[in-house]
Amino acid sequence: MHSAIAGLATVFASFVSGVIVANILGVEDAGLVAFAVWIALVVAPVIDGGTALCAGRFPADLRGQRDDAAAHALPGMLARRLFLYNVLAGATLVLLHAWGMDGPDARSGLPGALTANIPDSLLVIVAALTSLQSLAMFGTAHLRGSQNFRTLAALTFVSMATQIACVYAGARLHGVSGAVAGYAAGQALLALTTLGLLWRPGRTSPALARDVGRYRRFSWAANVCNTFVWSRIEILFLQVFWSYSEVGWFSVALALSALASQGPLLLTGAFLPMFAQKHGQADRAGLQSAFSSGTRVLAMLAFPACFGMAAVVPVLVGLLYRPEFEPAVPAAIIISAAAAFTITTVIGTHLVNALARSDFIFASSLAGAILSGAAGFLLIPGSGLVGAAVSRAVVQLAMIGLGLWFITRRLKFSYPFSSLFRILFAALVAAAIAFAIVTISRTLAGLLVAILLSALVYVICLRLFGAAHADDISLLRRLSASLPRCLGRALDALLSFVHPRSHRPLTFTPMR
């Protein structure tokens, strides 16, 4: 639950910041801000060198093996390596500037595409944001890997408030540069968490260092390739072949999709360290049970959220943004619908990472990068915004198919297809109800009615279709026991309706 709070704070900060920028700066400047932030999100994993994934996986695995000394020492070693990478990246940037790479003749190829029409003063802020982003990513992964979720929730919540306030003040006072600086301020606190690890003492064994090094190299290469698949590479194609207006519209479509899709993902942050710990304990049955149940629970949340968002997007854009953002609607519908399927595979991704199969992640990411580049060149130059949305959906669905094949055929884990189809049908019925209502009434009142009625229909369909599994209800009941008493009782009553045979007396014993 604390991991979910941390994720919610991150999603809320990103979404609200985007709405603020769009309404204060307009389409063109909002597109420039989105492009600048995207550069930081793309380059940060390159600087990271795979250290964050190691910090999220290995400490939990080592604790599962009862090697607490190594679990304590490893994050410090990785943090020092990350700091060195940031220093090298900064030195490279200074050298490029000294050699005149910031001149008009130098801005060609991929570096030129990334920096075209961006003022030099803004590039300095983007460089700072990139470094802080890489450090904050590591800090978040370290706290997750150490299973220190309470601290992560507190730090992320403060970072959320800081980012929203600074983005608003920066956009008002200094336009694009101020808004990007606000995003950087939001990363500072978690970045300080990483810097605090630089002085952590301790050594690791040569065998562990080799395992970590191999996993880190494959993870880094996979992250670089994933830039083309998951990190909004369509923004680069839109900026090159179209304009910042298309980037602004596409960023709105992505933000609305994230608002729906990231909510269910809030419960997945604890799965990687948990899987890694079970792997360290050689608990194959526990891995299978947690994987199946986690996938089904995630689908029960993701399918209605994403298809529901696709249904109400035409009204939501009009309520949240200026009228000139209306062209974002078709792209938002496509991306939100595709995200429903993408999210359900996140538990599988955590499983593959926990089993240290970063070699497959790299190979699949490389294939996805090639496919993404081909789709971008084929679809975006001629079709613009809609082409970018279709390109993103096609590539990600192809990657899902590849991941399903690896998990079921090579790793020999069973996938809960039957339950997922039942959940999908229930979500589609509910989304159809929501779409019909907002088509009739394109107002705030119509939107609220659509959300409430579609939620009711979805719950009823879950029961009628027998979509819920007893193990998933048990998992959700455990979560209900960690909620405040009134919310816990409400969730428990809802679960009893969805799956009556799983009913049990209400208890609120704290989870250990």
C-alpha positions as CSV (number, residue, x, y, z in Angstrom):
1,M,0.0,0.0,0.0
2,H,2.9,2.4,0.7
3,S,4.3,1.5,-2.7
4,A,0.9,2.4,-4.2
5,I,0.9,5.8,-2.4
6,A,4.4,6.5,-3.8
7,G,3.2,5.6,-7.3
8,L,0.0,7.6,-6.9
9,A,2.1,10.7,-5.9
10,T,4.3,10.3,-9.0
11,V,1.4,9.9,-11.4
12,F,-0.5,12.8,-9.8
13,A,2.5,15.1,-10.0
14,S,3.1,14.3,-13.7
15,F,-0.5,14.7,-14.7
16,V,-1.2,17.9,-12.8
17,S,2.1,19.4,-14.0
18,G,1.1,18.7,-17.6
19,V,-2.4,20.2,-17.1
20,I,-0.8,23.4,-15.6
21,V,1.7,23.8,-18.4
22,A,-0.9,23.2,-21.1
23,N,-3.3,25.8,-19.7
24,I,-0.7,28.4,-18.9
25,L,1.6,28.1,-21.9
26,G,-0.7,26.8,-24.7
27,V,-0.1,24.1,-27.3
28,E,3.2,25.1,-28.9
29,D,5.1,25.9,-25.6
30,A,3.5,22.9,-23.9
31,G,4.9,20.8,-26.7
32,L,8.4,22.3,-26.1
33,V,8.2,21.5,-22.4
34,A,7.0,18.0,-23.1
35,F,9.9,17.5,-25.5
36,A,12.4,18.8,-23.0
37,V,11.1,16.5,-20.2
38,W,11.1,13.6,-22.7
39,I,14.8,14.2,-23.4
40,A,15.6,13.8,-19.7
41,L,13.4,10.7,-19.5
42,V,15.2,9.1,-22.4
43,V,18.8,10.1,-21.5
44,A,18.5,9.3,-17.8
45,P,18.4,5.5,-18.3
46,V,21.4,5.8,-20.6
47,I,23.4,7.5,-17.8
48,D,22.0,5.1,-15.3
49,G,24.0,2.2,-16.7
50,G,21.5,-0.4,-15.3
51,T,22.3,0.4,-11.7
52,A,18.7,1.2,-10.7
53,L,17.4,-2.2,-11.7
54,C,20.2,-3.9,-9.8
55,A,19.4,-1.8,-6.7
56,G,15.7,-2.9,-7.0
57,R,16.5,-6.6,-7.5
58,F,19.6,-7.8,-5.8
59,P,19.2,-6.6,-2.2
60,A,15.8,-8.4,-1.9
61,D,17.4,-11.6,-3.5
62,L,20.3,-11.4,-1.1
63,R,18.0,-11.1,1.9
64,G,16.1,-14.1,0.7
65,Q,19.5,-15.9,0.8
66,R,20.1,-14.5,4.4
67,D,23.1,-12.5,3.2
68,D,22.2,-9.2,4.9
69,A,25.8,-7.8,4.8
70,A,26.0,-8.0,1.0
71,A,22.4,-6.6,0.7
72,H,23.5,-3.6,2.8
73,A,26.8,-3.0,1.0
74,L,25.6,-3.4,-2.6
75,P,23.5,-0.2,-2.9
76,G,26.5,2.0,-1.9
77,M,28.7,0.4,-4.5
78,L,26.0,0.9,-7.2
79,A,25.4,4.5,-6.1
80,R,29.1,5.4,-6.4
81,R,29.1,3.9,-9.9
82,L,26.0,5.9,-10.9
83,F,27.6,9.1,-9.5
84,L,30.7,8.4,-11.7
85,Y,28.5,7.9,-14.7
86,N,26.9,11.3,-14.1
87,V,30.3,13.0,-13.8
88,L,31.4,11.4,-17.1
89,A,28.1,12.5,-18.8
90,G,28.6,16.1,-17.5
91,A,32.2,16.1,-18.8
92,T,31.0,14.8,-22.2
93,L,28.5,17.6,-22.4
94,V,31.1,20.2,-21.6
95,L,33.4,18.8,-24.2
96,L,30.7,18.8,-26.8
97,H,30.0,22.4,-26.0
98,A,33.7,23.3,-26.2
99,W,34.0,21.7,-29.6
100,G,31.1,23.7,-31.0
101,M,28.5,21.0,-31.0
102,D,25.9,23.6,-30.0
103,G,26.4,25.5,-33.3
104,P,23.8,25.4,-36.1
105,D,26.0,23.2,-38.3
106,A,26.4,20.6,-35.6
107,R,22.8,20.0,-35.0
108,S,22.3,17.2,-37.4
109,G,21.5,13.6,-37.1
110,L,20.0,12.3,-33.8
111,P,21.8,14.8,-31.5
112,G,20.6,17.6,-33.8
113,A,17.0,16.3,-33.7
114,L,17.1,16.2,-29.9
115,T,18.3,19.8,-29.6
116,A,16.8,21.6,-32.6
117,N,15.1,24.8,-31.8
118,I,15.8,24.5,-28.1
119,P,17.6,27.6,-26.5
120,D,21.0,26.9,-25.0
121,S,19.8,28.2,-21.6
122,L,17.0,25.6,-21.6
123,L,19.5,22.9,-22.6
124,V,21.4,23.6,-19.3
125,I,18.2,23.1,-17.3
126,V,17.4,19.9,-19.3
127,A,20.9,18.6,-18.5
128,A,20.3,19.2,-14.7
129,L,16.9,17.6,-15.0
130,T,18.5,14.5,-16.7
131,S,21.1,14.1,-13.9
132,L,18.5,14.5,-11.1
133,Q,16.2,12.1,-12.9
134,S,18.8,9.4,-13.0
135,L,19.7,9.8,-9.3
136,A,16.0,9.9,-8.4
137,M,15.3,6.7,-10.3
138,F,18.1,5.0,-8.4
139,G,16.8,6.3,-5.1
140,T,13.3,5.0,-5.8
141,A,14.7,1.6,-6.9
142,H,16.9,1.4,-3.8
143,L,14.0,2.1,-1.4
144,R,11.8,-0.5,-3.2
145,G,14.6,-3.1,-3.2
146,S,15.2,-2.5,0.5
147,Q,11.4,-2.8,1.0
148,N,11.5,0.5,2.7
149,F,8.1,1.5,1.3
150,R,7.1,3.8,4.1
151,T,10.0,6.1,3.5
152,L,9.5,6.0,-0.3
153,A,5.9,7.0,0.1
154,A,6.8,10.0,2.4
155,L,9.6,11.2,0.1
156,T,7.5,10.8,-3.1
157,F,4.6,12.7,-1.6
158,V,6.8,15.7,-0.6
159,S,8.4,15.5,-4.1
160,M,4.9,15.6,-5.7
161,A,3.9,18.8,-3.8
162,T,7.3,20.4,-4.6
163,Q,7.0,19.6,-8.3
164,I,3.5,20.9,-8.7
165,A,4.2,24.1,-6.9
166,C,7.5,24.8,-8.7
167,V,6.1,24.0,-12.2
168,Y,3.2,26.4,-11.6
169,A,5.5,29.2,-10.3
170,G,8.1,28.5,-13.0
171,A,5.6,28.5,-15.8
172,R,4.0,31.7,-14.6
173,L,7.2,33.6,-14.0
174,H,9.6,32.2,-16.6
175,G,7.6,30.3,-19.2
176,V,9.1,27.1,-20.7
177,S,12.4,27.3,-18.8
178,G,10.7,27.8,-15.5
179,A,8.3,24.9,-16.0
180,V,11.2,22.5,-16.9
181,A,13.1,23.8,-13.8
182,G,10.0,22.9,-11.8
183,Y,10.2,19.3,-13.0
184,A,13.8,19.2,-11.9
185,A,13.0,20.5,-8.4
186,G,10.5,17.6,-8.1
187,Q,13.4,15.1,-8.5
188,A,15.8,16.7,-6.0
189,L,14.6,15.0,-2.8
190,L,14.9,11.4,-4.1
191,A,18.2,12.3,-5.8
192,L,19.5,13.3,-2.3
193,T,18.6,9.8,-1.1
194,T,21.0,8.4,-3.7
195,L,23.7,10.8,-2.8
196,G,23.4,9.7,0.8
197,L,24.5,6.2,-0.2
198,L,27.8,7.3,-1.6
199,W,29.5,6.9,1.8
200,R,27.9,3.6,2.7
201,P,30.7,1.1,3.6
202,G,31.0,-2.5,2.8
203,R,32.3,-4.9,0.1
204,T,30.7,-7.6,-2.1
205,S,32.2,-10.9,-3.1
206,P,33.8,-11.4,-6.5
207,A,31.0,-13.8,-7.5
208,L,28.3,-11.4,-6.6
209,A,30.1,-8.6,-8.4
210,R,30.2,-10.7,-11.6
211,D,26.5,-11.5,-11.4
212,V,25.6,-7.9,-10.8
213,G,27.9,-6.7,-13.6
214,R,26.3,-9.1,-16.1
215,Y,22.8,-8.2,-15.1
216,R,23.6,-4.5,-15.1
217,R,25.1,-4.6,-18.6
218,F,22.2,-6.4,-20.1
219,S,19.7,-4.2,-18.2
220,W,21.4,-1.1,-19.4
221,A,21.4,-2.3,-23.0
222,A,17.8,-3.2,-22.7
223,N,16.9,0.2,-21.3
224,V,18.6,1.9,-24.2
225,C,16.6,-0.2,-26.7
226,N,13.4,0.3,-24.6
227,T,13.8,4.0,-25.4
228,F,12.4,3.1,-28.8
229,V,9.5,1.0,-27.4
230,W,8.3,2.4,-24.1
231,S,9.8,5.9,-23.7
232,R,7.6,7.8,-26.1
233,I,10.0,7.8,-29.1
234,E,7.0,8.9,-31.2
235,I,7.6,12.4,-29.7
236,L,11.0,12.5,-31.6
237,F,9.4,11.6,-34.9
238,L,6.6,14.2,-34.4
239,Q,9.1,16.9,-33.6
240,V,11.3,16.0,-36.6
241,F,8.5,15.6,-39.2
242,W,5.8,17.9,-37.8
243,S,6.0,20.5,-35.1
244,Y,5.8,21.1,-31.3
245,S,2.0,21.5,-31.7
246,E,1.8,17.8,-32.5
247,V,4.1,17.0,-29.6
248,G,1.8,19.0,-27.3
249,W,-1.3,17.1,-28.5
250,F,0.5,13.8,-28.2
251,S,1.7,14.6,-24.7
252,V,-1.9,15.3,-23.7
253,A,-3.0,11.9,-25.2
254,L,-0.2,10.2,-23.2
255,A,-1.1,12.0,-20.0
256,L,-4.7,10.9,-20.2
257,S,-3.7,7.4,-20.9
258,A,-1.2,7.5,-18.0
259,L,-4.0,8.8,-15.7
260,A,-5.9,5.6,-16.4
261,S,-3.1,3.1,-16.8
262,Q,-0.7,4.2,-14.0
263,G,-3.4,3.8,-11.3
264,P,-3.5,0.0,-11.5
265,L,0.3,0.0,-11.8
266,L,0.5,1.5,-8.3
267,L,0.1,-1.9,-6.7
268,T,3.0,-3.5,-8.8
269,G,6.0,-1.7,-7.3
270,A,6.5,-4.3,-4.5
271,F,6.4,-7.3,-6.9
272,L,10.0,-7.2,-8.2
273,P,11.6,-7.3,-4.7
274,M,9.0,-9.9,-3.6
275,F,9.7,-12.1,-6.7
276,A,13.4,-11.7,-6.2
277,Q,13.1,-12.8,-2.6
278,K,11.1,-15.9,-3.5
279,H,13.7,-16.7,-6.2
280,G,16.4,-16.4,-3.6
281,Q,14.4,-18.9,-1.5
282,A,13.9,-21.2,-4.6
283,D,10.2,-21.0,-4.1
284,R,8.9,-21.9,-7.6
285,A,5.3,-22.6,-6.4
286,G,5.2,-19.2,-4.6
287,L,6.4,-17.5,-7.8
288,Q,3.7,-19.1,-9.9
289,S,0.9,-18.3,-7.4
290,A,2.0,-14.7,-7.0
291,F,2.5,-14.2,-10.7
292,S,-1.0,-15.5,-11.6
293,S,-2.8,-13.7,-8.9
294,G,-1.0,-10.5,-9.5
295,T,-1.7,-10.6,-13.2
296,R,-5.4,-11.2,-12.7
297,V,-5.8,-8.5,-10.0
298,L,-3.9,-6.0,-12.2
299,A,-6.2,-6.8,-15.1
300,M,-9.3,-6.3,-12.9
301,L,-8.1,-2.8,-12.3
302,A,-6.5,-2.0,-15.7
303,F,-9.1,-3.1,-18.2
304,P,-12.0,-1.0,-16.8
305,A,-9.7,2.0,-16.2
306,C,-8.2,2.1,-19.7
307,F,-11.2,1.2,-21.7
308,G,-13.3,3.6,-19.5
309,M,-10.8,6.4,-20.2
310,A,-11.0,5.7,-24.0
311,A,-14.8,6.0,-23.7
312,V,-14.8,9.4,-21.9
313,V,-11.8,11.0,-23.4
314,P,-13.9,13.4,-25.7
315,V,-15.5,15.0,-22.6
316,L,-12.4,14.9,-20.4
317,V,-10.2,16.8,-22.9
318,G,-12.8,19.6,-23.1
319,L,-13.0,19.9,-19.3
320,L,-9.3,19.9,-18.5
321,Y,-7.6,21.6,-21.4
322,R,-8.0,24.6,-23.7
323,P,-10.2,24.1,-26.9
324,E,-7.1,23.9,-29.1
325,F,-6.1,20.6,-27.5
326,E,-9.2,18.8,-29.1
327,P,-7.0,17.2,-31.8
328,A,-5.5,15.0,-29.0
329,V,-8.8,13.0,-28.6
330,P,-8.3,10.3,-31.3
331,A,-4.7,9.6,-30.2
332,A,-5.8,9.4,-26.6
333,I,-8.5,6.8,-27.4
334,I,-6.0,4.6,-29.3
335,I,-3.3,4.8,-26.7
336,S,-5.6,4.2,-23.8
337,A,-7.2,1.2,-25.3
338,A,-3.8,-0.4,-26.1
339,A,-2.5,0.4,-22.6
340,A,-5.2,-1.9,-21.2
341,F,-3.3,-4.9,-22.6
342,T,0.2,-3.5,-22.0
343,I,-0.4,-3.0,-18.2
344,T,-1.4,-6.6,-17.6
345,T,2.1,-7.8,-18.6
346,V,3.9,-5.7,-16.1
347,I,3.8,-8.5,-13.5
348,G,5.5,-10.7,-16.1
349,T,8.2,-8.2,-16.7
350,H,8.9,-8.1,-12.9
351,L,9.0,-11.9,-13.0
352,V,11.6,-12.0,-15.8
353,N,13.7,-9.4,-14.0
354,A,13.5,-11.3,-10.7
355,L,14.8,-14.4,-12.5
356,A,17.7,-12.4,-13.7
357,R,16.8,-13.0,-17.4
358,S,18.0,-9.6,-18.5
359,D,19.5,-11.3,-21.6
360,F,15.9,-11.9,-22.9
361,I,14.9,-8.3,-21.9
362,F,17.8,-7.0,-24.0
363,A,17.1,-9.2,-27.0
364,S,13.3,-8.4,-27.0
365,S,14.0,-4.7,-26.5
366,L,16.4,-4.7,-29.4
367,A,13.7,-6.3,-31.6
368,G,11.2,-3.8,-30.3
369,A,13.6,-0.9,-31.1
370,I,13.9,-2.0,-34.7
371,L,10.2,-2.5,-35.1
372,S,9.5,0.9,-33.4
373,G,11.9,2.7,-35.7
374,A,10.4,1.1,-38.8
375,A,6.8,1.9,-37.7
376,G,7.7,5.5,-36.9
377,F,9.2,6.1,-40.3
378,L,6.3,4.4,-42.0
379,L,3.3,5.8,-40.1
380,I,4.2,9.2,-38.5
381,P,5.5,11.3,-41.5
382,G,2.3,10.8,-43.4
383,S,-0.3,10.4,-40.7
384,G,1.1,12.6,-37.9
385,L,-0.6,12.4,-34.5
386,V,-2.8,9.4,-35.3
387,G,0.1,7.6,-37.0
388,A,2.1,8.1,-33.8
389,A,-0.6,6.6,-31.7
390,V,-1.1,3.6,-34.0
391,S,2.7,3.1,-34.2
392,R,2.9,3.0,-30.4
393,A,0.0,0.6,-30.0
394,V,1.2,-1.8,-32.7
395,V,4.8,-2.0,-31.4
396,Q,3.8,-2.5,-27.8
397,L,1.2,-5.2,-28.6
398,A,3.9,-7.0,-30.6
399,M,6.2,-6.8,-27.6
400,I,3.5,-8.2,-25.4
401,G,3.2,-11.2,-27.6
402,L,6.9,-11.9,-27.5
403,G,6.9,-11.6,-23.7
404,L,4.0,-14.0,-23.3
405,W,5.8,-16.6,-25.5
406,F,8.9,-16.4,-23.3
407,I,7.1,-16.6,-20.0
408,T,4.9,-19.6,-21.0
409,R,7.3,-21.5,-23.4
410,R,10.7,-20.9,-22.0
411,L,10.2,-20.1,-18.3
412,K,7.3,-22.6,-18.1
413,F,4.9,-20.4,-16.1
414,S,1.2,-20.7,-16.8
415,Y,-0.7,-17.6,-17.8
416,P,-4.3,-17.0,-16.6
417,F,-5.8,-16.5,-20.0
418,S,-9.3,-17.8,-19.2
419,S,-9.7,-15.3,-16.3
420,L,-8.3,-12.5,-18.3
421,F,-10.8,-13.0,-21.1
422,R,-13.7,-12.9,-18.6
423,I,-12.4,-9.7,-17.1
424,L,-11.9,-8.2,-20.6
425,F,-15.6,-8.8,-21.5
426,A,-16.8,-7.3,-18.3
427,A,-14.7,-4.2,-18.9
428,L,-15.8,-3.8,-22.5
429,V,-19.5,-3.9,-21.5
430,A,-18.9,-1.2,-18.8
431,A,-17.0,1.0,-21.3
432,A,-19.8,0.7,-23.8
433,I,-22.2,2.0,-21.2
434,A,-19.9,4.9,-20.4
435,F,-19.4,5.8,-24.1
436,A,-23.2,5.9,-24.6
437,I,-23.8,8.2,-21.7
438,V,-21.1,10.8,-22.6
439,T,-22.3,10.7,-26.2
440,I,-25.7,11.8,-25.1
441,S,-24.4,14.3,-22.5
442,R,-21.0,15.9,-23.0
443,T,-21.0,17.7,-19.7
444,L,-19.4,17.2,-16.3
445,A,-22.6,15.8,-14.9
446,G,-22.8,13.3,-17.8
447,L,-19.2,12.3,-17.1
448,L,-19.8,11.6,-13.5
449,V,-22.9,9.6,-14.3
450,A,-20.9,7.6,-16.9
451,I,-18.2,6.8,-14.4
452,L,-20.6,5.7,-11.6
453,L,-22.9,3.7,-13.8
454,S,-20.1,2.0,-15.7
455,A,-18.4,1.0,-12.4
456,L,-21.6,-0.5,-11.2
457,V,-22.1,-2.5,-14.5
458,Y,-18.5,-3.7,-14.3
459,V,-18.9,-5.1,-10.8
460,I,-22.1,-6.9,-11.8
461,C,-20.5,-8.3,-14.9
462,L,-17.5,-9.6,-12.9
463,R,-20.0,-11.6,-10.8
464,L,-22.1,-12.8,-13.8
465,F,-19.1,-13.9,-15.8
466,G,-17.3,-15.6,-12.9
467,A,-14.2,-13.5,-13.7
468,A,-12.8,-13.3,-10.1
469,H,-10.6,-16.0,-8.7
470,A,-10.7,-17.0,-5.1
471,D,-6.9,-16.4,-4.7
472,D,-7.3,-12.9,-6.0
473,I,-10.2,-12.1,-3.6
474,S,-8.0,-13.4,-0.8
475,L,-5.2,-11.1,-1.9
476,L,-7.5,-8.1,-2.1
477,R,-9.0,-9.0,1.4
478,R,-5.5,-8.8,2.8
479,L,-5.1,-5.3,1.2
480,S,-8.5,-4.3,2.7
481,A,-7.2,-5.2,6.1
482,S,-4.5,-2.6,5.7
483,L,-6.9,0.2,4.9
484,P,-8.8,2.5,7.3
485,R,-11.6,0.6,8.9
486,C,-14.5,2.2,6.9
487,L,-12.7,1.8,3.6
488,G,-11.7,-1.8,4.5
489,R,-15.3,-2.8,5.3
490,A,-16.6,-1.2,2.0
491,L,-14.0,-3.1,0.0
492,D,-14.7,-6.3,1.8
493,A,-18.4,-6.0,1.1
494,L,-17.7,-5.4,-2.6
495,L,-15.5,-8.4,-2.7
496,S,-18.2,-10.6,-1.1
497,F,-20.6,-9.5,-3.9
498,V,-18.1,-10.2,-6.7
499,H,-17.2,-13.6,-5.3
500,P,-19.8,-14.7,-2.7
501,R,-18.1,-18.1,-2.1
502,S,-15.0,-16.4,-0.8
503,H,-16.9,-14.6,2.0
504,R,-15.4,-14.8,5.5
505,P,-15.9,-12.8,8.7
506,L,-14.3,-9.3,8.6
507,T,-11.0,-9.1,10.3
508,F,-8.6,-6.2,10.5
509,T,-5.4,-7.7,11.8
510,P,-2.4,-5.7,10.6
511,M,-0.3,-7.4,7.9
512,R,3.1,-8.6,9.1
